Every structure is written in structure tokens, then in C-alpha cells.
Amino acid sequence: MLWFLDNLVTFRVPHDEGEDGISVMESRGPQGASPPLHVHETQDETFHVLEGELRVRAGDTEVRVTAGGTLLAPKRVAHTYRVESPAGAHWLTITRGAEFERFVRAVSRPAERPELPPAKGPPTPEQIDALAAAARDQRIEFVGPPLG
């Protein structure tokens, strides 16, 4: 288990376990959690919500995805999400290839316990720069702010 930004994540299927490079990441996040608007150059990103509600923006489209719902954010399309449900959300993120998984692992820290990380407040400009540099290394580009 890892603490990635405001989320608790577990890789249920690491990309190197199968021949097709599929990665399945299970996430739990608190209400309001939202990564910067970003673009994956090489990977589609699929969100499947298990509990709660995510508001997902992909390109010019913004939709709410609730438990049982799935949404594809295509590669080369700017996207982000925001956890909308008061009790947080629980979802799967599915990608193919190593880039997104490598990015998450590079900027995460081991979870000290199987729960959400302590709230830290907004990142500093230096933390944002370091996060963006790690993303660029994996062909992910930050192009805008998180959803407010």
C-alpha cells in the first residue's frame, strides 16, 4: 500500500505481471481530492468507481461517475477527477503500460497504516514542480489545476 497525494493506493495487478502490461490500481480518496489536469501521452486511463462519486473531466466533457460506473479518459486528452462524495470514494484505475504506474510509485510513500494519509494541505510550489518533473519523466504533462 502506498500514500499517493491524498489517496491510499494498492496495485492489484502490477503492469509487469502479464504480457499485455495491464495495471490495475485500487484507490481510496477523501472528499475534495483532485490531481492537476494532465495528459498521458501513451496511455488511456480507465476509472471504475466501486463506492462514492467522482466528477471526471476529460477534454470538454465533465461527468459524475458513481458506484458501478466506468469512464475512459483517452490518451492525449487532458483529464482529471475530483472526489465528490462526503465519505470519500473507492475506485479502480486501469492502464496499459508502465508509465502511470511508475509515476505513482515514484512520488508515493509507503502507507504507514491501511487508511488515508494525514491531510497536509495544498502542495508548495516546490512540491508541484517535483511532481510535474516526475510526471514528465513518464510522458505525463500537467496542463492545468485540479478541479475546485
N, C-alpha and C positions, 0 to 999 in steps of 0.2 A: 504494500500500500504506500501511496505517495501523497504528499500535500502539494498540489499544483494550483498556484494562485490561491483562490478562496475555496478550492474543491478538494475532496478526498477522491483519489482515483486508484483503480486497480486494473492492471492489464489482464483481462480474462483470456485473451488469445494474443500473445506477442507476435509481431509480424514475421519473425524468423521460425515459427513453429511449423508452418505449412509451406508448400511450394508456391502458392499464389501471393504470399506476403500480406495476407489479410490481418489487420489488427483490430481487436475489439477491446475498447476501454470502457470500464464502468465508472461513472462519476456520480457524486453527490455534491450538491452545491446549495448555499444559503440563498434566501431571497435577495435579489439585487445583484448577484454575481453575474459579471458580464466581461468577457475578454474584449480587447480592442477589435475594431473592424479590421479584417485581414483577408488575404488572398493566398490560397495554396496554389502554387504554380503546377504541381504534378499530381495532386490527389483530390478526388471527390471526398466529401465528408458527410456521412450519414448520421443523423441523430434519431434515436428511437427512445421515446420517453416511457419510463416504467412507472414513475409516480410524479405527481405535481404538474407544473406547467412551465414551458419555455416559450419565450417570444423570440422568434428567429427571423433575422433579416438576411436575405440572400439577394443581392442585386437590388432591384427596385421593389421587391416583394417583402412584406413583413406579415408573418402569420404566427398564431399561437398554436403550439403543439401540446396536447395533453396526453395523459396516460394512455398507452396503446397506439399513439400516433407516431409517424415516421416522416422525416423530411430530408431530402438530399440537397446539400449545398455543393454545386458543381465546382470543379477546379477552375481556376482563373475567374471566379465570380466572388466579389467581396461579400463577406458574411460575418455574422456574429450572433450571439444569443444573449438573453437575459433571463435569469430565474425569476419568475413572477409569483409563484405560489408562496404564501406566508410561511409554510412549514418547510420550504426548500423544495428541491427536485432531485430526482434519481433518473439517470438516463444512460444509454449506451452510445458511444461514438465509434463508428466503424469506418476504417480507411483501408486502402491497399497501398503497400509500400512502406518504407521505413521512416520517411521524413517527419511526419507528425509525431509518431511515437518517439523518435529520437529527440525532437524538440521538447516534448513533455518531460521526458526523463532528464534532459539537460538542465531544465530550470526548476525541477521539483526537488523536494527534500523528503527523506523517509518520514512517513507518518509516525508520530510518537505513540498514537493510540488510534483505534479504528473509528474515528469521528472527525468532523470538520476541523480544520486548523483554527487556531485563535484568530479573531479578526485583527487585522493590522492597519486598517485604514488605507487610503489611496497610496499607490506607489510613488516614490520620489522620482524626479526626472532621471536620476542616475539609474534607478532600477528599471525604468521604462526603456532607457537606452540599452541596457544589458539584455533585457527581454527581447527587444527588437533585433539586436545583433544575433542572439541565439536563434531567433526565428529565421532571419535571412540566411544563416548557415544551412538551414533545412528547406530553403526555397519557399518560405512563407514571408509575406510582406505585410506589415501593419500599414493600413491606409486611412484609419480614422479612429475616433474614440469609441469606447464601449457604449452600449445602449443606456440611456439615462432613464 
